[in-house]
């Protein structure tokens, strides 16, 4: 199958769960925005309806640096919706330097070279012509 | 509250089938009728019902009511269990509490699902925005991540995982209810050569979604005797935890809810790991089995590979493991899954396991696992010790 024939991935629908406008605006601005609890000075991800740390709805959105360390990694090899042309796909859990974890894809390295402990920085995965999704590049030592 | 002993006074299980074309209602009816037949209990005596939320019917919020209507029951206690693979063990525990509270006397814990015929689930929530876009579409990808972290922290001998798969397959070969296509022996080479699904997770590490059902009769020991039932087991210890360490953003994912349940159920029952007659752990993936061996103290944390390599896991061995094949080799009947491990535990203790009968029928340890959370291990853990 040539690249042209691959159906573009749909843009995820925002705000189905909680108000995620800040996250999606961030993807347009090239910034990874995460929920922040100002009372405890901690981030949380994915976004929640309340602070996990206080039980209150006192939450902000703040930019994170997007740098961190790979905590877990796998190579997804099974097809599924929106997986056309992406397999084998490097999927990682990244522990961001701000002390919160996020799932993502590594874009700049063969999946079998990606390993736990590697340092990563924010990258952007083109979901389609309009939408970029936060992903990671391994920072070569 | 009554101090009476509560018992599981009967069990039933349908065969596990793939794309059966049948519904959860139909499997539930088959399991329910078989339970009444095997226990001799008149349908009119059933006054409590716990139903498991099935993947195949979960779009209907009234499935539990529809089930009472389908079965012609008028229960005075109804529970709709939404803890996935923990709903069977959790349903038994809730039924025991309800009976002690006088809400019912004779409860049936009924789980049936047919996801390989009809997929009715939409997990929704955050997944569309934060999990699906990165390609974590189901449990195998999540377990690939978990396995990678386990291997990083403790080391992992894939031959040990192969041995778990093979030991359980030996059990499955002797199980008339096991899915027919899984009934062929496997070797270490078969395991190693099975295709990668989500590295380092291989095909033979994984369950296969099938259709099927199971049912358990829960009542007091006195009521069971009054009903003329002689075979029964006592759930003497039960513990569960959901969303373990759920507010810790950097929790060690190799630490599971079972690490807090194990001391509770051993203390309550007075048993030690070495006393366990058969171990029937929830087995959606081989690594989950190994991690539970560690959490329940059959070996030290991180030493699961060495323990498995040194231990006979067959029905005649040191630690009989998922003696009916477990879900890995019998097939996973959707979210009726947890009842498969529980049914085998009760069957063994009733002495009805035929060729795969274990010697020690004095007790069994059964567990449940429910739901895959975001970037951790699993959502709900349940542990139940049954004693004769």
HADDOCK unambig.tbl for C-alpha pairs under 7 A between the chains (distance, minus, plus):
assign (segid A and resid 12 and name CA) (segid B and resid 128 and name CA) 6.15 0.50 0.50
assign (segid A and resid 12 and name CA) (segid B and resid 129 and name CA) 5.50 0.50 0.50
assign (segid A and resid 13 and name CA) (segid B and resid 129 and name CA) 6.75 0.50 0.50
assign (segid A and resid 14 and name CA) (segid B and resid 129 and name CA) 6.68 0.50 0.50
assign (segid A and resid 16 and name CA) (segid B and resid 125 and name CA) 6.95 0.50 0.50
assign (segid A and resid 17 and name CA) (segid B and resid 125 and name CA) 5.23 0.50 0.50
assign (segid A and resid 17 and name CA) (segid B and resid 126 and name CA) 5.81 0.50 0.50
assign (segid A and resid 44 and name CA) (segid B and resid 249 and name CA) 6.73 0.50 0.50
assign (segid A and resid 46 and name CA) (segid B and resid 130 and name CA) 6.72 0.50 0.50
assign (segid A and resid 52 and name CA) (segid B and resid 247 and name CA) 5.46 0.50 0.50
assign (segid A and resid 53 and name CA) (segid B and resid 247 and name CA) 6.64 0.50 0.50
assign (segid A and resid 71 and name CA) (segid B and resid 149 and name CA) 6.99 0.50 0.50
assign (segid A and resid 72 and name CA) (segid B and resid 145 and name CA) 5.26 0.50 0.50
assign (segid A and resid 72 and name CA) (segid B and resid 146 and name CA) 6.90 0.50 0.50
assign (segid A and resid 72 and name CA) (segid B and resid 148 and name CA) 5.79 0.50 0.50
assign (segid A and resid 72 and name CA) (segid B and resid 149 and name CA) 5.15 0.50 0.50
assign (segid A and resid 73 and name CA) (segid B and resid 145 and name CA) 5.16 0.50 0.50
assign (segid A and resid 73 and name CA) (segid B and resid 148 and name CA) 6.04 0.50 0.50
assign (segid A and resid 74 and name CA) (segid B and resid 144 and name CA) 5.42 0.50 0.50
assign (segid A and resid 74 and name CA) (segid B and resid 145 and name CA) 5.26 0.50 0.50
assign (segid A and resid 74 and name CA) (segid B and resid 148 and name CA) 6.81 0.50 0.50
assign (segid A and resid 74 and name CA) (segid B and resid 198 and name CA) 5.69 0.50 0.50
assign (segid A and resid 74 and name CA) (segid B and resid 199 and name CA) 5.08 0.50 0.50
assign (segid A and resid 74 and name CA) (segid B and resid 200 and name CA) 6.91 0.50 0.50
assign (segid A and resid 75 and name CA) (segid B and resid 198 and name CA) 5.02 0.50 0.50
assign (segid A and resid 75 and name CA) (segid B and resid 199 and name CA) 5.16 0.50 0.50
assign (segid A and resid 76 and name CA) (segid B and resid 141 and name CA) 6.19 0.50 0.50
assign (segid A and resid 76 and name CA) (segid B and resid 197 and name CA) 6.33 0.50 0.50
assign (segid A and resid 76 and name CA) (segid B and resid 198 and name CA) 4.43 0.50 0.50
assign (segid A and resid 76 and name CA) (segid B and resid 199 and name CA) 6.97 0.50 0.50
assign (segid A and resid 77 and name CA) (segid B and resid 196 and name CA) 6.98 0.50 0.50
assign (segid A and resid 77 and name CA) (segid B and resid 197 and name CA) 5.29 0.50 0.50
assign (segid A and resid 77 and name CA) (segid B and resid 198 and name CA) 5.84 0.50 0.50
assign (segid A and resid 78 and name CA) (segid B and resid 197 and name CA) 5.93 0.50 0.50
assign (segid A and resid 83 and name CA) (segid B and resid 135 and name CA) 6.90 0.50 0.50
assign (segid A and resid 91 and name CA) (segid B and resid 134 and name CA) 6.84 0.50 0.50
assign (segid A and resid 93 and name CA) (segid B and resid 375 and name CA) 6.70 0.50 0.50
assign (segid A and resid 99 and name CA) (segid B and resid 250 and name CA) 6.73 0.50 0.50
assign (segid A and resid 100 and name CA) (segid B and resid 249 and name CA) 5.33 0.50 0.50
assign (segid A and resid 100 and name CA) (segid B and resid 250 and name CA) 6.17 0.50 0.50
assign (segid A and resid 101 and name CA) (segid B and resid 249 and name CA) 6.60 0.50 0.50
assign (segid A and resid 101 and name CA) (segid B and resid 250 and name CA) 6.72 0.50 0.50
assign (segid A and resid 103 and name CA) (segid B and resid 134 and name CA) 6.93 0.50 0.50
assign (segid A and resid 103 and name CA) (segid B and resid 375 and name CA) 6.84 0.50 0.50
assign (segid A and resid 104 and name CA) (segid B and resid 134 and name CA) 5.47 0.50 0.50
assign (segid A and resid 105 and name CA) (segid B and resid 134 and name CA) 5.99 0.50 0.50
